[in-house]
Amino acid sequence: MAAAIAEGTRMPTLVAMRAIASLNNAVRRKLLTLVLVQDGALPKSRILLGMKKRGFGEGNYNGFGGKVEKGESVREGAIRELEEECCIKCTADHCR
């Protein structure tokens, strides 16, 4: 096996390999929502955006959304996030 390794490269140590395996196990996929509020019909419709006040993307404009909570559908999460972030109440009938 050592002969197959190019000169000047190092084999990963067992400690590093364990750290990588632990990191892979720690990473979990999360369901996220992104809500774009549309006013009117295309082509003259407008999109409501909010300005990020803190964290990643601070000072930039974005749609509304966030993490889907346990036991919640993506649609329910989107409706909840929209109300939390910009005080717009909507029902599932209004969502596409």
C-alpha beads as a LAMMPS data file, in Angstrom:
LAMMPS data file: protein, C-alpha beads

96 atoms
95 bonds

1 atom types
1 bond types

-500.0 500.0 xlo xhi
-500.0 500.0 ylo yhi
-500.0 500.0 zlo zhi

Masses

1 110.0

Atoms # bond

1 1 1 0.000 0.000 0.000
2 1 1 2.831 2.388 0.790
3 1 1 4.156 1.950 -2.749
4 1 1 0.896 3.286 -4.206
5 1 1 1.181 6.584 -2.295
6 1 1 2.876 9.396 -4.197
7 1 1 6.097 10.691 -2.741
8 1 1 5.569 13.602 -0.373
9 1 1 1.989 12.696 0.590
10 1 1 0.979 11.410 3.998
11 1 1 -1.482 8.760 5.010
12 1 1 -4.265 10.142 7.200
13 1 1 -3.763 9.201 10.791
14 1 1 -6.272 7.058 12.619
15 1 1 -7.178 10.029 14.830
16 1 1 -7.954 12.201 11.801
17 1 1 -10.015 9.419 10.225
18 1 1 -12.047 9.059 13.421
19 1 1 -12.610 12.825 13.542
20 1 1 -13.881 12.801 9.959
21 1 1 -16.244 9.898 10.716
22 1 1 -17.542 11.713 13.814
23 1 1 -18.067 14.905 11.808
24 1 1 -19.994 13.014 9.114
25 1 1 -22.240 11.447 11.770
26 1 1 -22.821 14.858 13.420
27 1 1 -23.998 16.563 10.217
28 1 1 -27.763 16.230 9.851
29 1 1 -29.845 17.409 6.934
30 1 1 -32.462 19.968 7.935
31 1 1 -35.630 20.885 6.107
32 1 1 -35.766 24.608 5.411
33 1 1 -38.389 26.888 3.934
34 1 1 -38.098 29.966 1.746
35 1 1 -41.283 31.984 1.250
36 1 1 -41.658 34.579 -1.497
37 1 1 -44.761 36.737 -1.102
38 1 1 -46.097 37.745 -4.521
39 1 1 -48.402 40.705 -5.063
40 1 1 -50.518 40.409 -8.189
41 1 1 -50.081 38.373 -11.349
42 1 1 -47.084 38.157 -13.635
43 1 1 -45.580 40.108 -15.389
44 1 1 -46.391 43.110 -13.190
45 1 1 -46.241 41.339 -9.835
46 1 1 -43.983 42.400 -6.986
47 1 1 -42.101 40.265 -4.445
48 1 1 -41.921 41.219 -0.772
49 1 1 -38.409 40.864 0.690
50 1 1 -37.101 41.432 4.202
51 1 1 -33.690 42.763 5.238
52 1 1 -31.503 40.415 7.315
53 1 1 -30.743 42.121 10.617
54 1 1 -28.168 39.684 11.976
55 1 1 -26.192 36.550 11.192
56 1 1 -25.113 35.294 7.791
57 1 1 -26.202 37.722 5.071
58 1 1 -26.758 40.624 7.482
59 1 1 -27.830 43.777 5.625
60 1 1 -29.008 41.853 2.536
61 1 1 -32.570 41.336 1.341
62 1 1 -34.093 37.866 1.267
63 1 1 -37.393 35.986 1.292
64 1 1 -38.797 34.719 4.575
65 1 1 -38.326 31.274 6.035
66 1 1 -36.398 29.024 8.347
67 1 1 -36.248 25.526 9.784
68 1 1 -39.161 23.124 9.723
69 1 1 -39.893 21.970 13.266
70 1 1 -40.375 18.353 14.270
71 1 1 -43.882 17.111 13.462
72 1 1 -44.539 19.989 11.084
73 1 1 -45.053 19.784 7.314
74 1 1 -42.983 22.017 5.039
75 1 1 -46.095 24.043 4.225
76 1 1 -46.954 24.470 7.938
77 1 1 -43.367 25.532 8.626
78 1 1 -43.461 28.086 5.815
79 1 1 -46.744 29.554 7.091
80 1 1 -45.391 29.745 10.656
81 1 1 -42.102 31.352 9.577
82 1 1 -43.917 33.923 7.445
83 1 1 -46.050 34.976 10.406
84 1 1 -43.067 35.018 12.800
85 1 1 -40.809 37.034 10.531
86 1 1 -43.133 39.577 8.906
87 1 1 -46.511 39.268 10.702
88 1 1 -48.346 38.091 7.580
89 1 1 -51.025 35.518 8.331
90 1 1 -51.893 33.162 5.514
91 1 1 -53.593 29.800 5.145
92 1 1 -52.628 26.704 3.217
93 1 1 -55.118 27.806 0.533
94 1 1 -52.899 30.807 -0.246
95 1 1 -49.717 28.744 -0.642
96 1 1 -48.512 27.098 -3.809

Bonds

1 1 1 2
2 1 2 3
3 1 3 4
4 1 4 5
5 1 5 6
6 1 6 7
7 1 7 8
8 1 8 9
9 1 9 10
10 1 10 11
11 1 11 12
12 1 12 13
13 1 13 14
14 1 14 15
15 1 15 16
16 1 16 17
17 1 17 18
18 1 18 19
19 1 19 20
20 1 20 21
21 1 21 22
22 1 22 23
23 1 23 24
24 1 24 25
25 1 25 26
26 1 26 27
27 1 27 28
28 1 28 29
29 1 29 30
30 1 30 31
31 1 31 32
32 1 32 33
33 1 33 34
34 1 34 35
35 1 35 36
36 1 36 37
37 1 37 38
38 1 38 39
39 1 39 40
40 1 40 41
41 1 41 42
42 1 42 43
43 1 43 44
44 1 44 45
45 1 45 46
46 1 46 47
47 1 47 48
48 1 48 49
49 1 49 50
50 1 50 51
51 1 51 52
52 1 52 53
53 1 53 54
54 1 54 55
55 1 55 56
56 1 56 57
57 1 57 58
58 1 58 59
59 1 59 60
60 1 60 61
61 1 61 62
62 1 62 63
63 1 63 64
64 1 64 65
65 1 65 66
66 1 66 67
67 1 67 68
68 1 68 69
69 1 69 70
70 1 70 71
71 1 71 72
72 1 72 73
73 1 73 74
74 1 74 75
75 1 75 76
76 1 76 77
77 1 77 78
78 1 78 79
79 1 79 80
80 1 80 81
81 1 81 82
82 1 82 83
83 1 83 84
84 1 84 85
85 1 85 86
86 1 86 87
87 1 87 88
88 1 88 89
89 1 89 90
90 1 90 91
91 1 91 92
92 1 92 93
93 1 93 94
94 1 94 95
95 1 95 96
